[in-house]
Amino acid sequence: MELSFLPHAYSLTMRYRLYSSSEETVQGRSPLRSVPADGLQPPGGHGLQCWPIHVSPGKGTQVWKSGAIYEGDWKFGKRDGYGTLSRPDPETGKYRRVYSGWWKDDKKSGYGIQFFGSKDYYEGEWCGNQRSGWGRMYYPDGNIYEGQWQKDKPEGEGMLRLKNGNRYEGSWERGMKNGHGRFFHLDRGQLFEGFWVDDVAKCGTMIDFGRDEAPKPTQFPIPKVEVQDPDGVLREAIAALMNPEEEDT
């Protein structure tokens, strides 16, 4: 099988011969030199299925035996720059875009969009094939997270907006609510502000917030707190949660 390409810097058609039954084929441009279709076969007939093996920086397409296709920029034989990865749908057979964005050293790095399914996808920053930096994740249940990521999980400051309109704004660690945060119960017109540990609210204060506009407000408003120093009490509770060892001693 022969593939013909017309490099942008040359009027000479360059041909590549595909060899053996390796799992992938590479098609691309090389401004360095042209190898005729009857050129030498790589030793053993294994490895990369096109000759020459050394591909200069430029644009190209790679096809895997599974049917996955990458189209985009290359550098020293690796995906580097902007490119799109697509896979065939197991039901329809039609190609579905999996990732479009930036690559570095054959890994997703920089801004890109990853499609996990028909309704769930991520758009934002990547580092070494992991979501890292700022990003927005659309989940299949209708929830949306927007904020900071690290090692493929929410980490730092971020907001989780639920399908019903309620939302959490605050700190995240290891993909869970951890630290200071506020949870807006807009469906019932209340706001909780406090401290979370592994997705569990440990202490805080609840106040009425937008109760008149809430679709399902509570039957009675929250009574006024009569504690002399409610902020001081909350600070002590948070300090105890953040330093449990001191409390034990």
Disulfide bonds with the S-S distance in Angstrom:
none
